[in-house]
């Protein structure tokens, strides 16, 4: 097939996709049906598209095939799941080759974690890219929702799919578009319905097709950006902005603790100004997004101009120090009672990296537990989303009050809704020593102190007066 014939085939395929959107006459494949991929697949199926979820996780696929909805902490999707499983609009499989060959549109929603050297790992995307090369039908539209560095799609992924090392060659029988997901875990359905989609493709007609498709399924605005790398840069910038600003308030917290200033009162005052955007301090920044996104930019800088993005690098250092600072608060409070950490029983409340979500990826709780264990502390854990499960080499207790009984200190790591209802006086009465460390600013400091609690909070300006 010559270049002209190939181009005509591609244009014909994109025209066909555009024409078939309104009638839902397309087969959609979603590769990676985890936290974002499964809700995405369910939305396409609910709109009427025949949708195939593809994942190497045999247990996950088995649960879905058996009608078990796996994301209990994502509200409303359970109803959509039951509906599309019953009407057979959605199915899950481990068979990537036979599934890809059926699809008109393929959405990649694969993880992009860091390795031990803080370098983003794109092996899942690249592995699937090789399968795309072998099994996709001509004219397929490939949409990358995974969060990647600017330039990864143009410089690496497209070559893997083409099976070519020639960076200037473009196989016009398929097209790639970046549409990085921006939904917040625990609020995905709400975000799907309101957040504009960032779209940047390697050609205009593919971007247009993606825009029309996402408007049809989700009913949201789309922002058409000039290319894939710009769309990916927009996603990273939004998240790294948060990481840097959290580091800013974390650093101020270290200062305010020494000055007997409560950072929550400072932030409340600042929030009254129209151009201030409040970020809160905490025990650390976890999850698969913010820490990884910062390292993606740092990795891009190293590759692009052998440079360092100093502000982002320092922000990471500050945020990664916060678990150790949390332990320092515990040590200080124990010292006030004449105790050391060694052999003390310490209750950890919350291991999820964020409130009301069952996800422990890069959770600061892991580092806190590891540091305390190395200091000889005895650890007990309670998290309402992980009851009776093994987390960080500890079995999570089923009861909050049983967890804190006879403990020497409590560390509140995650601001789950359940913890916001804590009666601190009745809780600490069950303890051996009434020490409470609040890393998320959800406990009334004055109430705690008036209840006889030895209280510490990140940036809370506790004084011993």
C-alpha positions, 0 to 999 in steps of 0.5 A: 500500500502506498502512502496516498492509499494509506492516508486515504484509509486513515481519513476514511477510518476517522470519518467512519468514527466521527459518523458512528459516534452519535449512533454508538456504533463503535466497539471500545476497548479499555486497556487497564480497568483499575481505578480510572479505567473501569469507571471509564469503560462503564461510562462508555458502556452505559452510553450504549457502546459495546465496551471491552475491558482488558486487564492482565489481572486475572482476579479482577477480571474474574470478579467482574465476569462474576458480577462483583463490582470491585471499586466499593469506594467509588459511589454510583458506579455500582449501579452502572456496573450492574446495568451494563453487565446485565445487558452485556454492553460491557465485558472483561477479559485477559485476552488482549490480542483477540480483543484489540482486533475487534476495537475501533477505539482503544483507550489506554488507562495503564499505571505509570509508577516510579521505580526505586530510583524515582524514574517513571516506569512506562513498561506497561504502556510500552508492552501494550504498544507492542501488542497494538502493533501486532493486533490492531486493525487499520484506522484504529483510534488510540487514546492515551489516558495514562499520565505520561511525560510530555514527549513520551507519546511522540518520541517513544510510544508511537515508535513501539506501535509502529514497530519502527525506530524511525522517529520521523515515520508516522504510520497513518493507519492508526492515530494517537491522542493524549487525553490524560485523566484528571478525575479525583479518586472517590469523586470520579463520576462527579468529575467525569461529568464536570471537568473539561477534557484535555485533548491533544493528538498527532493530527487534527482529525483524530483530536476532533474525533476524540473530542466529539466522542468524549463530549457524547459520552461525558457531556463535558467541554473539551480543550483542544491542544496543539499536540500530545505533549502539550496535553500531558504538560497541562495535566502534570502542571495542575498536579505539580502545582499542588505538590509544590504548594503543599510543600510550601505550607508544610515548610511553614508548618515547621516554622509555626510549630516553633512560634506557637502559631496555628497554621490553620488560623493563618490559612483561614485568614489568607483564604479571605483574599480572592487570589489565594488558593488554600493548600493544607499541610500533612504527614506527606503527599502520597498516591499515584499522581502528585509525587509521580507527576513531580518526578516525571517533570524532574525526569523530563528536565534531566532528559531534555537539557540535563537540568534540574527543576529546583523548585520541584526538587526541593518541594519533593524533599520537603514533602518526603520529610514529613513522615519523619517529622510526624515521628519527631512530634510523637517523640516530643510528646512521649518525652513530655511524659518521660517515655521513649518510643522504644516498646511504646504501643502506637496506634496509626489511624488511616493508611490510605493516602487520601480520605475515604478511598481504599488506596495505599499507593505511596501513602506516608503511613508506610514511612511512618510505620517503618520509622517507628518500627525501626525505633522499637515501637509496637504498631497497631493500625485501624483504617475503615477501608482495610479492616482485617487486611494486611497493610505494611506487614500489619493486620488492620484491626476491625475496631477503632476503640480496640486499636487504641486501647492501652496505647501510648500514642495515636497518630491520625494519618488519614482524614477519613470521615469516620475520624472527623467524628471522633470524641477525643476525650472518650477515645483517649480515656482508653489509652495508657497515655493520652497522646494524640498526633493529628497530621491532618488538622481535623481535631479541635486543638483546644478541646483536646488540651482541655480534655487532658490530652497531650496534643501535637499537630503539624503546624498547629503551634502547640505550646506547653504553657 
